Amino acid sequence: PDDEAETRFREASGLADVDFPLEDLDVLLVMVDATRFDRTSLADPARRTTPRLAALARRGALVHTRAMSPSNGTFHSLSAIFSMRPLSFSDVDLRQPRFWHGALRDERRLAPEVMRDAGRETFWVGHDHGHCFSEHALGLDRGFQRRVLIEEMADAPPRDVDAEIATAAIEELGRVRGRFFGMVFFASPHDPYWGGYDAELRRFDAALGRLLRAVDLRHTVVVVAGDHGEAFGDHGFAHHLTSVYDEQIHVPLVIWIPGLDGGRRDAPTSTAYLFPWLLLRGGEAEQAAARAVLREDVGPLMRELDGAVISEMIGPSRQEAALVWADTTVVYDVLSELPRVFDPRTDPTQRADLREEDEARVEHVLPFVDRYRRARFEGHRFRFVHMEDPR
Protein backbone atom coordinates (compact mmCIF):
# COMPACT_ATOMS: atom_id res chain seq x y z
CA PRO A 1 0.00 0.00 0.00
CA ASP A 2 1.06 3.58 -0.70
CA ASP A 3 0.24 6.02 2.09
CA GLU A 4 1.24 8.91 -0.18
CA ALA A 5 -0.93 7.70 -3.05
CA GLU A 6 -3.25 10.70 -3.22
CA THR A 7 -0.38 13.16 -3.46
CA ARG A 8 1.36 10.94 -5.98
CA PHE A 9 -1.81 10.69 -8.05
CA ARG A 10 -2.33 14.44 -8.12
CA GLU A 11 1.24 14.92 -9.31
CA ALA A 12 1.55 12.03 -11.77
CA SER A 13 -1.92 11.32 -13.17
CA GLY A 14 -1.67 13.96 -15.88
CA LEU A 15 -5.18 15.18 -15.04
CA ALA A 16 -5.80 18.77 -14.00
CA ASP A 17 -5.31 19.47 -10.31
CA VAL A 18 -8.45 21.58 -9.99
CA ASP A 19 -11.12 21.72 -7.33
CA PHE A 20 -14.85 21.67 -7.95
CA PRO A 21 -17.84 20.52 -5.84
CA LEU A 22 -18.84 17.22 -7.44
CA GLU A 23 -21.74 16.86 -4.98
CA ASP A 24 -23.39 19.90 -6.59
CA LEU A 25 -22.96 18.70 -10.18
CA ASP A 26 -24.38 16.04 -12.45
CA VAL A 27 -21.93 13.77 -14.28
CA LEU A 28 -22.29 12.55 -17.86
CA LEU A 29 -19.72 10.15 -19.29
CA VAL A 30 -19.86 9.95 -23.09
CA MET A 31 -17.94 7.00 -24.50
CA VAL A 32 -17.29 6.49 -28.19
CA ASP A 33 -16.13 3.19 -29.62
CA ALA A 34 -12.92 2.59 -31.58
CA THR A 35 -11.87 6.25 -31.85
CA ARG A 36 -8.30 7.29 -32.58
CA PHE A 37 -7.24 10.68 -31.28
CA ASP A 38 -5.25 11.45 -34.43
CA ARG A 39 -8.35 11.16 -36.64
CA THR A 40 -10.32 13.77 -34.69
CA SER A 41 -10.53 17.53 -35.12
CA LEU A 42 -8.82 17.83 -31.73
CA ALA A 43 -5.59 16.52 -33.22
CA ASP A 44 -5.88 18.34 -36.53
CA PRO A 45 -8.42 21.18 -36.94
CA ALA A 46 -8.22 20.68 -40.70
CA ARG A 47 -9.99 17.37 -40.19
CA ARG A 48 -13.71 18.04 -40.13
CA THR A 49 -14.51 14.77 -38.41
CA THR A 50 -15.50 16.02 -34.93
CA PRO A 51 -16.29 19.76 -35.14
CA ARG A 52 -18.82 19.65 -32.28
CA LEU A 53 -16.32 17.98 -29.98
CA ALA A 54 -13.79 20.64 -30.97
CA ALA A 55 -16.39 23.32 -30.23
CA LEU A 56 -16.79 21.96 -26.69
CA ALA A 57 -13.03 22.28 -26.31
CA ARG A 58 -13.07 25.88 -27.55
CA ARG A 59 -15.88 26.67 -25.13
CA GLY A 60 -13.55 25.89 -22.24
CA ALA A 61 -13.24 22.12 -21.81
CA LEU A 62 -9.99 20.40 -20.90
CA VAL A 63 -8.42 18.53 -23.80
CA HIS A 64 -5.94 15.79 -22.98
CA THR A 65 -3.77 15.25 -26.03
CA ARG A 66 -2.03 12.09 -24.74
CA ALA A 67 -4.83 10.12 -23.10
CA MET A 68 -4.44 6.35 -23.23
CA SER A 69 -7.16 3.77 -22.83
CA PRO A 70 -6.34 1.08 -20.23
CA SER A 71 -6.72 -1.59 -22.91
CA ASN A 72 -7.40 -2.03 -26.61
CA GLY A 73 -10.87 -3.59 -26.38
CA THR A 74 -14.25 -2.46 -25.10
CA PHE A 75 -14.88 -4.99 -22.32
CA HIS A 76 -11.29 -4.70 -21.11
CA SER A 77 -11.21 -0.91 -21.08
CA LEU A 78 -14.60 -0.49 -19.41
CA SER A 79 -13.65 -3.08 -16.78
CA ALA A 80 -10.56 -1.07 -15.88
CA ILE A 81 -12.34 2.30 -16.04
CA PHE A 82 -15.19 1.17 -13.78
CA SER A 83 -12.78 -0.71 -11.47
CA MET A 84 -10.55 2.41 -11.36
CA ARG A 85 -7.50 0.17 -11.76
CA PRO A 86 -5.25 -1.15 -14.54
CA LEU A 87 -6.76 -4.14 -16.30
CA SER A 88 -4.36 -6.64 -14.68
CA PHE A 89 -5.62 -5.60 -11.26
CA SER A 90 -9.31 -5.62 -12.15
CA ASP A 91 -11.48 -8.59 -11.21
CA VAL A 92 -12.07 -9.81 -14.76
CA ASP A 93 -12.73 -13.32 -16.01
CA LEU A 94 -11.70 -13.52 -19.67
CA ARG A 95 -13.37 -16.22 -21.69
CA GLN A 96 -11.24 -18.58 -23.75
CA PRO A 97 -10.84 -18.60 -26.68
CA ARG A 98 -12.89 -15.42 -27.19
CA PHE A 99 -10.90 -13.33 -24.74
CA TRP A 100 -12.86 -10.19 -25.69
CA HIS A 101 -15.82 -11.80 -23.91
CA GLY A 102 -16.02 -12.31 -20.17
CA ALA A 103 -17.36 -11.12 -16.85
CA LEU A 104 -16.37 -8.56 -14.25
CA ARG A 105 -16.56 -10.23 -10.85
CA ASP A 106 -18.25 -8.50 -7.91
CA GLU A 107 -15.31 -8.64 -5.50
CA ARG A 108 -14.82 -4.86 -5.39
CA ARG A 109 -17.19 -1.95 -5.81
CA LEU A 110 -17.25 -0.24 -9.17
CA ALA A 111 -17.33 3.51 -9.67
CA PRO A 112 -20.99 3.52 -10.81
CA GLU A 113 -21.91 1.67 -7.59
CA VAL A 114 -20.06 4.29 -5.54
CA MET A 115 -21.94 7.09 -7.29
CA ARG A 116 -25.29 5.33 -6.94
CA ASP A 117 -24.66 4.72 -3.25
CA ALA A 118 -23.88 8.43 -2.86
CA GLY A 119 -27.48 9.14 -3.87
CA ARG A 120 -27.24 9.73 -7.61
CA GLU A 121 -29.65 8.41 -10.18
CA THR A 122 -27.64 6.25 -12.56
CA PHE A 123 -28.36 5.23 -16.13
CA TRP A 124 -26.60 3.79 -19.16
CA VAL A 125 -27.74 4.34 -22.74
CA GLY A 126 -25.68 2.90 -25.56
CA HIS A 127 -25.06 0.42 -28.32
CA ASP A 128 -25.19 -3.35 -28.03
CA HIS A 129 -22.93 -4.14 -30.98
CA GLY A 130 -23.10 -7.87 -31.65
CA HIS A 131 -24.93 -8.35 -28.32
CA CYS A 132 -21.72 -7.26 -26.63
CA PHE A 133 -23.24 -5.89 -23.44
CA SER A 134 -26.36 -8.02 -23.23
CA GLU A 135 -24.59 -11.38 -23.63
CA HIS A 136 -20.80 -11.24 -23.82
CA ALA A 137 -19.42 -8.50 -21.54
CA LEU A 138 -21.07 -9.21 -18.22
CA GLY A 139 -20.94 -7.44 -14.87
CA LEU A 140 -20.43 -3.96 -16.28
CA ASP A 141 -24.02 -2.98 -15.47
CA ARG A 142 -23.45 -3.03 -11.70
CA GLY A 143 -24.40 0.31 -10.22
CA PHE A 144 -26.69 1.36 -13.06
CA GLN A 145 -30.33 1.62 -12.06
CA ARG A 146 -31.51 1.78 -15.67
CA ARG A 147 -29.95 0.57 -18.90
CA VAL A 148 -31.14 1.10 -22.47
CA LEU A 149 -29.22 -0.84 -25.12
CA ILE A 150 -29.65 -0.25 -28.85
CA GLU A 151 -28.97 -3.40 -30.85
CA GLU A 152 -26.49 -3.21 -33.73
CA MET A 153 -25.40 -6.19 -35.81
CA ALA A 154 -22.51 -6.14 -38.26
CA ASP A 155 -24.44 -8.11 -40.90
CA ALA A 156 -27.59 -5.96 -40.71
CA PRO A 157 -28.45 -3.17 -43.18
CA PRO A 158 -26.71 0.08 -42.23
CA ARG A 159 -28.56 2.62 -40.10
CA ASP A 160 -27.60 5.59 -37.93
CA VAL A 161 -27.39 3.83 -34.57
CA ASP A 162 -25.76 6.85 -32.92
CA ALA A 163 -28.77 9.00 -33.80
CA GLU A 164 -30.97 6.42 -32.06
CA ILE A 165 -28.66 6.40 -29.04
CA ALA A 166 -28.78 10.20 -28.81
CA THR A 167 -32.59 10.15 -28.94
CA ALA A 168 -32.79 7.52 -26.18
CA ALA A 169 -30.23 9.39 -24.07
CA ILE A 170 -32.13 12.67 -24.37
CA GLU A 171 -35.29 10.87 -23.25
CA GLU A 172 -33.40 9.42 -20.28
CA LEU A 173 -32.10 12.86 -19.31
CA GLY A 174 -35.71 14.01 -19.23
CA ARG A 175 -36.56 11.30 -16.70
CA VAL A 176 -34.01 12.18 -14.01
CA ARG A 177 -35.25 14.08 -10.98
CA GLY A 178 -32.12 14.50 -8.89
CA ARG A 179 -28.35 14.50 -9.21
CA PHE A 180 -27.32 11.88 -11.74
CA PHE A 181 -24.46 9.93 -13.19
CA GLY A 182 -25.15 8.76 -16.72
CA MET A 183 -23.16 7.00 -19.39
CA VAL A 184 -23.92 7.33 -23.09
CA PHE A 185 -21.95 4.93 -25.29
CA PHE A 186 -21.93 5.67 -29.01
CA ALA A 187 -21.22 2.92 -31.53
CA SER A 188 -19.52 4.78 -34.37
CA PRO A 189 -16.87 4.41 -35.65
CA HIS A 190 -16.77 0.70 -34.82
CA ASP A 191 -16.51 -1.51 -37.90
CA PRO A 192 -18.12 -2.08 -40.33
CA TYR A 193 -17.30 1.45 -41.45
CA TRP A 194 -20.40 2.54 -43.38
CA GLY A 195 -19.08 5.19 -45.77
CA GLY A 196 -15.60 5.03 -44.27
CA TYR A 197 -14.08 5.59 -40.85
CA ASP A 198 -14.14 9.40 -41.04
CA ALA A 199 -17.79 9.33 -42.07
CA GLU A 200 -18.52 7.24 -38.99
CA LEU A 201 -16.75 9.82 -36.84
CA ARG A 202 -18.90 12.57 -38.33
CA ARG A 203 -22.06 10.59 -37.50
CA PHE A 204 -20.91 10.21 -33.91
CA ASP A 205 -20.11 13.92 -33.73
CA ALA A 206 -23.54 14.90 -35.03
CA ALA A 207 -25.18 12.71 -32.37
CA LEU A 208 -22.89 14.19 -29.72
CA GLY A 209 -23.97 17.68 -30.73
CA ARG A 210 -27.64 16.77 -30.27
CA LEU A 211 -26.89 15.26 -26.87
CA LEU A 212 -24.89 18.26 -25.65
CA ARG A 213 -27.72 20.62 -26.58
CA ALA A 214 -29.96 18.65 -24.19
CA VAL A 215 -27.48 18.83 -21.29
CA ASP A 216 -27.45 21.66 -18.76
CA LEU A 217 -23.76 22.49 -19.06
CA ARG A 218 -24.03 24.98 -16.19
CA HIS A 219 -24.49 22.11 -13.74
CA THR A 220 -22.99 19.06 -15.45
CA VAL A 221 -19.50 17.63 -15.69
CA VAL A 222 -19.23 16.10 -19.16
CA VAL A 223 -16.46 13.66 -20.05
CA VAL A 224 -16.04 12.53 -23.66
CA ALA A 225 -13.60 9.65 -24.17
CA GLY A 226 -12.77 6.87 -26.58
CA ASP A 227 -12.89 3.34 -25.22
CA HIS A 228 -9.93 2.34 -27.42
CA GLY A 229 -8.44 3.19 -30.80
CA GLU A 230 -8.38 1.43 -34.15
CA ALA A 231 -5.62 0.19 -36.48
CA PHE A 232 -5.57 0.31 -40.27
CA GLY A 233 -2.48 -1.70 -41.06
CA ASP A 234 -0.31 0.37 -38.74
CA HIS A 235 2.53 -1.87 -37.54
CA GLY A 236 0.91 -4.71 -39.49
CA PHE A 237 -2.29 -4.82 -37.42
CA ALA A 238 -5.94 -4.04 -38.15
CA HIS A 239 -8.98 -3.14 -36.05
CA HIS A 240 -8.35 -3.45 -32.28
CA LEU A 241 -7.43 -6.10 -29.70
CA THR A 242 -4.32 -6.78 -31.79
CA SER A 243 -1.57 -4.58 -30.30
CA VAL A 244 -0.92 -1.74 -27.86
CA TYR A 245 0.76 0.60 -30.29
CA ASP A 246 -0.59 4.13 -30.08
CA GLU A 247 -3.17 3.76 -32.83
CA GLN A 248 -5.08 1.26 -30.67
CA ILE A 249 -4.82 3.02 -27.29
CA HIS A 250 -4.37 6.79 -27.91
CA VAL A 251 -7.89 8.17 -27.56
CA PRO A 252 -9.66 11.52 -27.27
CA LEU A 253 -10.37 12.75 -23.75
CA VAL A 254 -12.29 16.00 -23.26
CA ILE A 255 -13.57 17.13 -19.85
CA TRP A 256 -16.07 19.94 -19.37
CA ILE A 257 -16.26 21.36 -15.83
CA PRO A 258 -18.74 24.22 -15.29
CA GLY A 259 -17.06 27.48 -14.36
CA LEU A 260 -13.49 26.34 -14.94
CA ASP A 261 -11.16 27.35 -17.73
CA GLY A 262 -9.93 24.52 -19.88
CA GLY A 263 -6.99 24.30 -22.24
CA ARG A 264 -4.82 21.56 -23.67
CA ARG A 265 -2.78 19.26 -21.47
CA ASP A 266 -0.01 17.23 -23.07
CA ALA A 267 1.01 15.03 -20.13
CA PRO A 268 0.25 11.31 -20.53
CA THR A 269 -2.84 10.16 -18.68
CA SER A 270 -5.22 7.21 -18.60
CA THR A 271 -8.98 7.06 -18.89
CA ALA A 272 -8.76 4.59 -15.97
CA TYR A 273 -7.86 7.60 -13.81
CA LEU A 274 -11.14 9.40 -14.51
CA PHE A 275 -13.25 8.07 -11.67
CA PRO A 276 -10.65 8.36 -8.88
CA TRP A 277 -10.05 11.92 -10.07
CA LEU A 278 -13.77 12.72 -10.02
CA LEU A 279 -14.56 10.97 -6.73
CA LEU A 280 -11.79 12.81 -4.89
CA ARG A 281 -13.93 15.91 -5.45
CA GLY A 282 -17.11 14.27 -4.16
CA GLY A 283 -18.61 13.61 -0.76
CA GLU A 284 -16.92 11.75 2.08
CA ALA A 285 -17.94 8.27 0.91
CA GLU A 286 -16.88 8.99 -2.67
CA GLN A 287 -13.54 10.37 -1.53
CA ALA A 288 -12.99 7.33 0.69
CA ALA A 289 -13.63 4.96 -2.22
CA ALA A 290 -11.16 6.82 -4.43
CA ARG A 291 -8.48 6.92 -1.73
CA ALA A 292 -8.82 3.18 -1.12
CA VAL A 293 -8.21 2.43 -4.81
CA LEU A 294 -5.28 4.81 -4.97
CA ARG A 295 -3.68 3.43 -1.83
CA GLU A 296 -4.20 -0.22 -2.76
CA ASP A 297 -3.31 -0.34 -6.45
CA VAL A 298 -2.83 2.88 -8.40
CA GLY A 299 -0.39 4.59 -6.06
CA PRO A 300 1.92 1.58 -5.60
CA LEU A 301 2.13 1.10 -9.37
CA MET A 302 2.85 4.79 -9.93
CA ARG A 303 5.56 4.57 -7.29
CA GLU A 304 7.14 1.46 -8.81
CA LEU A 305 6.93 2.66 -12.43
CA ASP A 306 7.89 6.33 -11.97
CA GLY A 307 4.39 7.43 -12.93
CA ALA A 308 4.10 5.46 -16.18
CA VAL A 309 0.63 5.21 -17.70
CA ILE A 310 -0.25 1.55 -18.33
CA SER A 311 -2.27 0.09 -21.19
CA GLU A 312 -2.61 -3.68 -21.49
CA MET A 313 -3.72 -6.37 -23.90
CA ILE A 314 -4.43 -9.63 -22.11
CA GLY A 315 -5.17 -12.77 -24.09
CA PRO A 316 -4.36 -16.45 -23.65
CA SER A 317 -1.75 -16.43 -26.42
CA ARG A 318 -0.87 -12.73 -26.75
CA GLN A 319 -0.14 -10.34 -23.93
CA GLU A 320 1.30 -6.87 -24.34
CA ALA A 321 1.66 -3.71 -22.29
CA ALA A 322 2.46 -0.12 -23.14
CA LEU A 323 4.29 1.90 -20.48
CA VAL A 324 3.95 5.57 -21.34
CA TRP A 325 6.02 8.45 -19.96
CA ALA A 326 6.29 12.01 -21.29
CA ASP A 327 9.51 11.29 -23.19
CA THR A 328 9.42 7.51 -23.70
CA THR A 329 6.97 4.78 -24.60
CA VAL A 330 7.74 1.09 -24.17
CA VAL A 331 5.66 -1.47 -26.06
CA TYR A 332 6.36 -4.68 -24.18
CA ASP A 333 5.56 -8.21 -25.33
CA VAL A 334 4.97 -9.90 -22.00
CA LEU A 335 5.22 -13.52 -23.15
CA SER A 336 8.39 -13.11 -25.21
CA GLU A 337 9.79 -10.51 -22.76
CA LEU A 338 10.61 -8.21 -25.70
CA PRO A 339 10.49 -4.43 -25.12
CA ARG A 340 10.38 -1.91 -27.96
CA VAL A 341 11.35 1.65 -27.05
CA PHE A 342 10.12 4.85 -28.73
CA ASP A 343 10.40 8.62 -28.26
CA PRO A 344 6.88 10.08 -28.68
CA ARG A 345 8.24 13.61 -29.07
CA THR A 346 10.18 12.85 -32.26
CA ASP A 347 8.48 9.63 -33.40
CA PRO A 348 4.72 9.86 -32.71
CA THR A 349 3.91 7.01 -35.10
CA GLN A 350 6.34 4.66 -33.32
CA ARG A 351 8.49 3.65 -36.29
CA ALA A 352 12.00 3.96 -34.84
CA ASP A 353 12.76 1.36 -32.16
CA LEU A 354 15.54 2.85 -30.02
CA ARG A 355 16.85 -0.38 -28.51
CA GLU A 356 20.07 -0.24 -30.53
CA GLU A 357 20.31 3.53 -30.98
CA ASP A 358 19.84 4.91 -27.48
CA GLU A 359 21.41 2.55 -24.97
CA ALA A 360 21.19 5.06 -22.12
CA ARG A 361 17.44 5.41 -22.52
CA VAL A 362 16.97 1.65 -22.76
CA GLU A 363 19.07 1.05 -19.66
CA HIS A 364 16.97 3.62 -17.83
CA VAL A 365 13.58 2.07 -18.67
CA LEU A 366 14.39 -1.64 -18.44
CA PRO A 367 14.23 -1.73 -14.62
CA PHE A 368 10.71 -0.28 -14.81
CA VAL A 369 9.72 -2.96 -17.33
CA ASP A 370 11.00 -5.59 -14.89
CA ARG A 371 9.03 -4.00 -12.05
CA TYR A 372 5.88 -3.98 -14.15
CA ARG A 373 6.34 -7.64 -15.03
CA ARG A 374 6.85 -8.60 -11.41
CA ALA A 375 3.82 -6.63 -10.23
CA ARG A 376 1.67 -8.04 -13.01
CA PHE A 377 2.45 -11.67 -12.23
CA GLU A 378 2.51 -11.33 -8.44
CA GLY A 379 -0.54 -9.12 -7.98
CA HIS A 380 -2.82 -9.69 -10.96
CA ARG A 381 -6.50 -10.41 -10.46
CA PHE A 382 -7.57 -11.31 -14.00
CA ARG A 383 -8.32 -14.93 -14.82
CA PHE A 384 -8.73 -16.95 -18.00
CA VAL A 385 -11.81 -19.15 -17.77
CA HIS A 386 -13.77 -21.46 -20.01
CA MET A 387 -17.28 -20.08 -20.20
CA GLU A 388 -20.30 -21.38 -22.04
CA ASP A 389 -21.24 -19.20 -24.99
CA PRO A 390 -24.84 -18.08 -24.30
CA ARG A 391 -25.65 -18.56 -27.97
Secondary structure, DSSP 8 states (H G I E B T S, - for coil): --TTHHHHHHHHS-S------GGGSEEEEEEETT--GGGSTTT-TT--S-HHHHHHHHHT-EEEEEEE-SBSSHHHHHHHHHHTS-GGGS-EEEEES-TT-EEE-SSS--HHHHHHHTT-EEEEEEEEETTIIIIIEESTTTT-SEEEEEEE-TTS----HHHHHHHHHHHHHHH--S-EEEEEEE-TTSSS-TT-HHHHHHHHHHHHHHHHHTS-TTSEEEEEEES---EESGGG-EESSS--SHHHHEEEEEEE-TT---EEE-S-EEGGGHHHHHHTTS-HHHHHHHHHHIIIIIHHHHHHTTT-EEEEEE-SS-EEEEEE-SS-EEEEETTTTEEEEE-TTT-TT-----TTT-HHHHHHHHHHHHHHHHHHHHH---EEEE-----
